[in-house]
Structures are given as C-alpha cells and as structure tokens.
Amino acid sequence: MAQQDNPQLAGGAPPPNFHIDAFHRMKIRRNRWVERLITAFAIYGFGTAELRRNFLLHLMGPDTYEIACDRVAPQSPRTMTYQAIIDVLEGHSNPQPLEISENFRFKCRKQGDKNASSLDETIDEYLTALRRIAVTCNFGNYLETALRNQLVFGMKSNDIQARLLERLQLTLADARDVAVGMELSLKGGAEIEGAYAKQEVHALHHQQGKAQNKKVGGSSQSSGKPATDLQCYRCGDKSHLAKKCRHLNTVCSYCKIKGHLERVCMKKTTANRGEPSRQGSKLNTAKADVREGRDAKKASSGDVMVGEICTVDSRPSDAKMWLPVNVCGVGLRFEVDTGSLVSIINTQYYDKHFRNIKLRNSDLNLVSYCNTDIQIKGVLDADVKCNGTRARLPLYVVNSGKHPLLGREWLKVLAVDWSSILQSSGTVHAINPLNISNALNKLFTTYIRVFDDSIGKISSVQARLTLKPTATPVFLRARKVPFNLKNAIDIELDKLVTEGVLTKVDNSNWATPIVPVKKSDNRFRICGDYKQTVNPNLKVDQHPLPIADELFASLAGGDKFSKIDLVQAYLQLEVAPEDREILTLNTHHGLYRPNRLMYGIASAPAIWQR
C-alpha cells in the first residue's frame, strides 16, 4: 500500500510516544475530547492540518465516524479539512439549546435527585452540576446570584439550608464554605455517634456472652447472636439500627402499619408459615419469641419455624403467675408463661419425681429468648389433672435450672381459673368506683390549671413590635374562604375570641388577610399573611436561634431528659396594647385584633427565643 493511502502516515509520522484515549461518548463529551486532542497536537507538535485530520478520523471511534460519513454523504470525510469535520460533529452533537428549557432544568435540579451521579451527592458535586447546566442558561452577570439561590433552594439538608437563610449578606463563596463546613461537621458527628453505638453494642454482647457461657445443668450454653448479625427490624439492613432507619414513617404494603417494610413484616411471615395443628406431625423446631422488634435466632438447615417457646422472664417474682398442677400423681407448681409453646421441667425435677417413667426421644429444637439452645433430655407423656380436667400431655425435660413452665400447649387443654391466678399473683385488686370518682374529682379540682384545655398565657412578658420610621399603614381586604372550610374556620375564630386571643373590632388602619393552616387533628391554625403588610415595614428583632449541634452539646453529661410541647406557643405570649392594631386580621366575618403574638410575624421566632 502506498504511503498516501495510509491515513496514519500521510502528512508525516507521529511521535513514537504520542497517546490519547479514543473518543467514548459515555465517558466524555465530544467537545471536551476535541479540546484534549488539540492539546495533544500542541504538545507533540502536530503542525500539518492533514495529519490532524487523519488522527481525528482514526481516534473518533466507529460510531462517531459513521455519523460524520452520514452527515457529509456523498462526500467522504477523507476529502474534508480538519476544521470542517469538527464543525460537522459540533452541529450534530451540540445543537443550539433552548434558553427557557435550560433555565427550567436549572431550577428543577436538586441535590441528590435522579439526575445526580449518586444519592449521596456532596455540596461541591451539586454546585459543579449546577455550573454545568448554567453554561447554556445565558445568565450573564446574574450567574453568581443564580448559582447561590439554587444552591440554597436545592440542598437536601434542612439544617444547612436554615443556617444559610439566616445570613443577611450571602455570597456564593460564603454559601459554599458554610454548607461544606456544616456538611463535614454533620458527617463527622454521625460517624462519631455510629462508633459509640457500635462500642455499646459490642459491650452488651460481650456481657451477654459471659453470662450465656456459664454452665447450666452440667452443659455449656452457646453464646448469643454476634453483633455483626444485628439488623434493622424496619427494613432488614445490617448497616444501621432501627432508630437510624429512613423507613420510620413508611407504611407496610402488607399489614398497612407504619414503621417497617413488607419484606420484614412479622404478620406476613406468620401468615406464610401458618399455625401448626396439635394433631399433625411432630414439631420439627421452635423459635424464640420476638418482642419489641428483636430478631429470633435462625434455625438450623432443614428446620421449619412453627411456634414460639419459653422465654426468660425478666418480671419481678411477685408479678409472675403460678398454677398448681397434678402431674402423674405429683403436685407441682408451674409458672404460667403464655410466651412458651411447650411445657417444661428441668432434669432435677425429673430425677426427683419421675425417674421411673421412661422418656421418649424428641427432634424438637428449643431456643430461648436469649438465642441460646436448650438441650432436651426427652419427653415425658404425663397424666395431668387441673381443676377437674384430665389429659395426657407431653412434658419436655430439659437441662436447665429454671422452674417448671406451663406453656400454651397445656393451656389450650386445661381448665384454668384465670381469676384465681391473677388474684394470687397480686395483679388484681378490689376497686370501688365511687372512691376513684372522688379521687379524680379532687385531683382535677386541686390542679385545675393543669387540666384546662384552653390556651395558656405567659405572665410578666409582652412582645413589642417596632416599625420603621418610614412605615405607613397597609389595609388589605379579606380573601374568600372555600365553602367546605368555613365551618371549621368559624369554630376556630370563635374559640380564639372566647379565650381572649382575638378581639372583634369595627375599624383599623392596618388589616392583613388570614391564612388558615390545617393541622393533623382536623383543626385549623389561623395565621396572617403579614409578608404583604407588616413584615416589610417592621424592624425585625434579631436573636440567635440554636442549631441542633448546640442543643445536643448542652445535653452532654445528662442522665434524664424531659420534653415540653406548648400548645400554640406563640399565642401564649401577649403583645403590647399599643402594637396590637398592627396585627389586625381581616376575615370573612370582619376585623379581629390579636391580643397575642400571631403566626406569620417576621420577629416572632426571635422574640419567642429571647
């Protein structure tokens, strides 16, 4: 083949160490790859246009070469100049974008959304993505402001967003520095908290392991589930515990209960497993009772989960329920345990009372509440008498130091007098309804203010509102209220008037339309749209609001914590009489003058915090 027919040799040979990756549309944009190619030409001294054209055609890849050939057909790219080929590709891959459409994409871009490279997109990665979209938005001198606004509006952390919104003079650089700093701080705090949680779990399992490794009844019990087997009972993930799970408010699609996913739903597991019949085949295994979301120990390979067994009772001895039962002519005192599937006695009881009765083998696997295996010595087919009931029932003999337990298998057959059991356990007491009524009335009378359901009032403190010197009264007419909401809003207005929060007036220099906000209990909170009237004319009070980190730091070293939730807190703070006209509300029933601090006032958070 002649030299002029070889595209890699025509126009001169390339340097031996020349290298650049071939174009791949999934890895890099075409225009940026062309910029790298031009840089490589400059480094290695590719001076001739013919050599540049040949290397462009060689490295552009088969897909891009096909596009170039189709765009210039019937002409061949080999007959075109380097710049002409670049112009053809540029016109194909980068058509002139629509400015409005690009602005819409910019406004819709949120941190960690489906257009992001990952859900864990950092602040810097998010800002970089915004800059990439802004290239085609034609912002001009407004670019820095647009980037700042979208960075604040689109970030997923409410804490960081609230901190940035507190700043009066906020530049893009300041917003980025504050956001990145808080992001690293929150991430570091989460890692520290996670490390402490792992240490606590490790210490807990270490102590459990010591207790479970003690020999019971001449045999060593196996330790519980290691910390690495712990998993979130809300979603089944092993990377976190339930209190850190994002499915706290997720509704299960199977049982419709909030707080977990269908794949870990206990009701679905129980339904799929089914309830075993007493007349059926032998029980193959039994699992530990799952209480408060704790995980049961997994059965060995081939076992079938069919029921719960006895648990370690942590209640005080005086709260236990006892039942005397005659077993093979011997009177025994059993603890009634509805969490246990079977009834058991330990080997000491068997050796003392029933050693002459032969035991039969059992393939049942018993697992305690602490996830330890319970060794079964055998099964005693016992003649049982209780409250006139006679039956032949299986009694499991186990290597354990625990007293006899009476499980559900026996409770379904025996005639149990629950009244006598509960009274003997000290959990039932004779109650005189008249005495209770008198005691409650005395309690309500003594602490009448505690049980009053009206809005309280803070004493000795009044809120003051300071207007700007140039402020002028603003009067806006009332807005129309939907017919289906009128009744509820009327009830709330009447309630506020009755409790002294609002006062009906006939005229006012100021008037603000109301904004009804629906609450979870189907009631409405009456707020004012003060951003249209008072807030622009108000000297807003300034007082630092604590952030979550500061609140947690103030709790350091504490042992006991309490929380108080004030009902409609702002409405409990009186406003100075001379400032009340400023807050006048305009409703479909006329004007109401608030006597308390209203929701919607710009100074309210700082006044309340101070």
N, C-alpha and C positions, 0 to 999 in steps of 0.2 A: 504493500500500500504506500502510495506517495505521501510525503510529509504534509502537503497542503490538504490532503483528505482526512488527516487525523486532527480532531478538534482539540486535543490536549497538547499538540505540538505546534500547531500553526501559530504564528506570531511570536515564536520564541519559547524556549523551555522554561518551566517554573523552577524556582529554587528547590533544592532537594529536601529542605526542612519545612516547606510550606504545608500548612494543615489548617482546615476549618471544617466543622461539622456540616454535613449535608442538611438542607432545609427539611424540617419536620413541622407540619402545621399544628401538631398537638403540643409541641414543646415551646415554640417561639412564634411571635408574629412575623409576617413576611417582611414588613418594612424594617423591623429591628434586625432581622437576619441580614438584610441587604446592607444595613449600617455596619454590621460586623464584617461583611465581605469587603466593603470599601476600606475599612480599617486594615484588614489583612493585605489588601492590594497596596496600601500606603506603606505598611511595614516592610513588605518584601519587594517593593519597587516594581510593581507591575505597571509599566508605563504605557503600553500599547493598548488601544481600545479593542483590537481584535482578540488579544489574549484575555482581557477581562470578559468579553462576550463569551468566549469559549468556556472559561471557568464558570461563569454564571449558568450556562446551559448544562454543564456537567454536574454541578452541585445542587441545582434547584430541585432535584428529585423527579421521579416519573410522573406523579400526579400533577405537579405544577408545570412540567414540560408539556403534558397533554393539554392543559389549559392554555398555555402560550400558543401551541400549534393551532388549536381550535379558534383562538381569537384572531389570529393573523392569516388563517387559511383564505385563499390557496397559497399565500406566500409562506415561505419557510423561515423560522426564526434564525437559521444559519445565515440568511442573507440580510438580516437587520443589524443595526448597531446596538451596542450595549445599552445606551440610554433609551432607545426605542423599546427594547424588551422590558426594561424597568417600568416605563410609562404604561405599557400594556398591562403588566401584572398589577400595577398600582391602581389602575382604573377598574380592574376586576375585583380585587380584594378589599379595597378601601373606597367604596363609593361615598359621595358627599352625604354625611349624616344629616338627619332632620334635627334641627336645634331644639324644637319643642319636645320631641321624643327623648332626646338625650337628657334634657332637663328633668323630664319625668322619671327616667331611670335613676338619675342622681338623687332626686327627692325620695324615692322609694327604697334606696339602698340602706339597709340596717345592718348593724354589726352581728355577724354570725348567722345571717339568713341563708336561704337556699342558694344564693348566688356566691356565697363566700366559699373559700377553699376548705374551710372546716368550721364546725360549730363553735370551736374554741378560739375563734379569730381574736387576736390581740388588738389593742388600741392602735398600735403602729401599723399593723396589717390592714386594719379597717381604714385608716387615714390614707394609706397608699392606694387602696382600692378606690377611694373617693377621688383622689388626684387623677387616677387613670380614667375615670368616667368624665371628670371635669374638663378633660382636654378638648372634647367635642361639644361642650356646652356654651362656649363663647361668653364666659363670664367677664372677661376683661379685667378691669380694676376691681370688680366685685368678687374676684376669685377667693381671696383670703377670707372674706366675710362669709361667703357661701360655704367654704370648707369648714369654718368654725361652727356655723349654725348646724350643718348636717352632722358634724362630729358629735355635737352635744345632743341633738334630737335623736340620733340613730343608735347611740350606745345602749347596750343591754343592761348595764348596771345602774339601778336607780340611785344607789348611794353616791356614785361618782357624778351622775347627772345632777343630783341635788346640790352637790358641792360646787359644781361649775355654775349653776344658776344663781348661786349666792353672790358671785363676783359681779360688781358693777361695771368695771372696765376689763373686758376679757378679750385678749387677742388669740389668734390661732396657736401661736407658740406657747402662750400661757396655758391654754386649754389642753394642749397635748402634754405638756410637762406635768400638770396636775393630774390628768387622767392616767398617764403611765405610772406616776408615783403611787397613786392610790391603788391601781391595778396590781402592782407588785406587792404593795402592803397587804391587800386582801388575800392575794395568793399565798404570801408568806405566812399570814395568820392562819389560813386554812391548813397549810402543811404542818404548822406547829400544833394546831388543835388535833389534826389527824394522828400525829406522832404520839401525843399524850393519850389519845383514845386507844391506840394500839398497845401502849405500855400498860394501861389499865386492864385491857382485855387479857394481855399476857399474864399479868399478875393474878387475875381472877382464875384463869385456867391452871396456873401453877399451883394455887392453893387448892383448887378442886382436885387436881391430880394427886396431891399429897393425901387428901382425905380419902380418895377412892382407892388408893393403892394399899390402904391398911387391910389386913386380912380380916374377913368376916366369915365366921363359921368354919374356919380352917382352910379357906380358899382365898386367893388373892383376886380382888375385883379389878377389872380393867379400867383405865382412866377414861375420862370423858372425851368429847369431840375436841380436837385441837383447834387453836384459834384460826388457823388457815381455812377451816371448814365453815366458819361463821358466814352467814349470808343475810342479806336484807329480806325480811319476810314480806315486804311490799312488792318487790319486783324480782327477787331471786338472785340479784347481783352480789358477788362476793367482794366487790371493790369498796363497798360502803355499808353502813348500818342504816336502820330504818329512819332514824332521826335526820339523816342527811339525804334521804331519797327524794327525788323530784316528783314522785308519784303520790305524795301525801294527800293530794286532793283529787287524784284520778279515781273515777268510778269504774268498778269492775263490770265488764260486759256480761258476766255470768250471773252473779248474785246481786248486782246493782247497788252494792255497798261501797262507799268512798274509802279509799286508803290503800288499795292494792290492785294488782293486775290479775287478769283471768288465769294466767299460767301458774300462779301460786295460790289460787283461791282454794281454801280448805273445803268449802262446801262442794265445789266441783270435784275435788279429789275424793271426798266421802261418797258422793253420788256415783262416781265411776267405779269405786271399789265395791260398793254395795254392803248391806248388812248381812252377816252370816247367820245361817239357821242353826238352832241348837240341835236339830235332828239330823243335820247334814254330816259331812265327813269330818275327820279330826281337824282341829285347828292346827295350822302349819306354823304360824308365828303370831306374835302380838307386839304392838309398838307402844312406845311411851306416849303418854298423854301430852298434847301440845297446848300449853297455856300461855296466854299473853304473847303469842307470836313466836314462841321458842320452837326450834326445829327438833323434830324427833330423829333418833338415830336410825340410819339406814339399815334395813335387814340384810342378811347375807344373801348371796346369789341363789335364786330359785325360791326364796321365801315369798309368801303372799301376805300383804298387810290386811288384817281383818279386824282389829279392835284395839282398844287401849287396855293397859294393865295397871297394876298397883303403882301408886306414886308415893314419894317421900312426903309425908305430911308435915308442913312447917308451922301448923297452927299450935297454939298453946294447948297443953294437955287438958285443961278444963273446957276447951271448945270441941273436943273430939266426941263422936257419937259411938256408944257401946251397945251391944246386943248380946244377951246370954243365949247360947245355942247348945243343945244336947247333940254331941257327935259320938255315935257308936257307944252310947251309954255314959259318956263322959261330958260333964258340963264345962264348956269353955266360954270365955268372954272375948268376943270378936269386936274389933273396931270396924264400924260401917264405913266403907270407902266406895262411894259411887264412881270414883275415877278409875277403879280397878275392874277389869273384865272378869277375873277369876278370883277364887278364894284360896288363901294360902296359910300354911303354918310352917314353922321352922323345924329343923331336924331335932332340936331339943324337946319340943312338944311331942313329936312323933316317937322318939325313943322312950319318953316317959309314959305315954298313954297308949300308943298303938303299935308297939314294936312287933306284936304277934300277928298283925294284919299285913299280908303281902302287898307290896306296891307293884303297880304295873308301869311299864315304860311310857314315856311321852316324847313326842317330837316337837313339842311346843317350845318356842324361844321367847323367854321373858326378858324384857328390857325395862329398867327402872326409869324414873323421871330424870335421874342424873345421867342417863345414857350409859349405864353400866349393865352388863349381862348378869342375869340372876340364874344361878345354876340350879336345875331341877333334879332332885334325887329320885322322884317318882310321883305317881298319882295314887291317892287312896280313895277307893269307892266307898263313901261313908254314908251310913244311915243317919239322917239328920231330922231332928224334931225341934219345932219352934212354934209356940202359940197355937198348938193343936195341928200344925201342918207336919206331915211326914213325907220324906222324899229321899231318894238315893242320888247323891250328888257327888261330883268329883272334887276332891280336896288336894291341892298341889303341895307337896313337901319340898321345901327349898332350903339351900344352905344360906341362911340369913339369921341375923339376931333380932329381927323385927317380930313384934307380937302378931297374933292371928289377925288376918284381914278378911272381911266378908265383902266379896265383890258383887257385881251386877248379875252374874250368872246364878247366884243363890237368891239375890233379892227378887228376881223375877218369879221365883217359885214359892218362897217362904211367905207366910202371912206376918207382916211386920207392923207392929203398932208404933207408928211414927210419933204419935203424941207422947207416949211414954219415953221414947228415945230422946226426943228434943227436950222434954222437961228434965230428964235425968242429966242431960249434958249442960244444963244451966243456960240454954239459949232462949227459953220461953218463960215469960213472966206474966203474972196476972196483972191486967191493966184495967183501971177504972176510967172509962171515957170522960166522966164528969171531972175527975181530977186533972186530966190532960187539958180539957177545955178551960178550966180555971187557971191552970198554969200558963197556958198560951195567952189568954187574955191579960194576965198580969205582965207577961213578958212584952206584949205589944203596947201596953199602957206605959210601962216603965221606959221603953226605948221607942217612943212613938216617932221620933225624927228619923230613926234608922229605917223603919218600915214604911215611911212616907214615900209614895212613888212619884211625887212631884219633883220638878227641877229645883235643886238647891240654890243657895245664894252665898257667895263669898263675902264675908264681913270685913269691914275696915279697909277695903281696897276698891278703887274705882278706876276704870280705864279713861284716859284722856286722849282726844284726837286733835292734832294740831294741823291747821290748814296753812297753805302757802299764802304769802301776802297778796298775791295776785288772784287768789281763788274767787270764783263767782258761783252762786248757786246754780245747780242744774236740776231741772224738773222734767222727768220722762214719764209718759203715760203708761198705764198698766198694759201688760201683754195678755192676749187671750189665752184661756186655760182650756185644754181638751175637756169635753163633757164627762168622759169617764173618770177624770181625776178631780173634778170639782168637789165632790162629796168628801173625799179624803183630805183635800187641802182645807176645806171649810172646817173640818173637825180639828185639824192641827192649829189653824188660826184661832179658833175658839178656845182651845186648850192653852195656847200661849197667852191669850188675853186673861183667862181665868187665873193663871199662875203669875200674872204681873210682868211677864216678859214683854208684851206688847200693850200699847195704849191706843185706842181709836181716836183719831183727830180729824178735823174738818178741813184744815188747810195747812200748807207748809211751803217754804221756799225751796226745799230740796225734796226730791222724790226719785226713788230707784225701783225699777220693776223687780219682782221676785223671781227666783229660780227654784222650783220645787225639785228636790233630790230624793228619789225613792230609796228607802232603807230596806234591810233584809226582812224586817218584821211587818212588811206591807204598810209601813207608815212613811210619811214624807217629812223631810227636813226643809224648813223654809230658809232659803239663803237669798241674799241680794246681789244683783248684777252690778256691784259697785265699781267695776272696772270702767263703766260708761259714765259714772257720775262723780263719786267721791275720790277714788284712788288717784286719778290724775291731778287732783287739787290737794292731795294730802302729803304732809311731811311724814314719810314712813319711818316709824320707830326702828331703831337698829339695836339688836341684842343677839349675841352668838347663840346659835342652836347647836346642841351637842350632836355629834355623829355617833354611829354605833360603836366604833372603837373606843371612844371616850367613855361611853356608858358602861361597856364591858370592863374597862380598866378601873372604873370606880367601884365595881363589884368584886374586884380581886380580893381574895382573902376571906370573903363572906362564907357563912355556912348555911344560913337560912334566908330565903328571899320571899317577898310578897309583892303582889301587883294590885294596883287600884285602877279601876276603869271608871272615870267620871262620866255620867250621863250628860251628853250635850255640853261639854266642858265650857265652851265659850259663853253659852247662855247663863252660866252661873256667875259671871263677872259683870257687875254693874258698870254702866257708862255714866260719866259726869253729866248732871242735868243740862248744863249749857251746851253739851255736844250731841244731845240726843236727836235734835232736829236734823242734823246732817245725815243720820242713818234712816230717815223716814222711808217706809216701803209703800209702794203703790200697787194695790191688788185689785182684783175684780170686785171686791167689796169696799173699796175706798182706801184711805190712807191710814197706816198704822205706824206709830212712833215707837221704836225699840227702846226699852229701858236697860237692856243688857247688850253685851258685845256680840255683834252679828257675824255669821259666817260670810266671807267674801271681802272683808276689810283687809287691806294690804298690811296694816300694822298689827293685826290680831295675833299672828304667831309670836312676834317679838314681845308684845305686851303680855301675853299669857306666859311665855317662858320666863320673862323677868319677874 
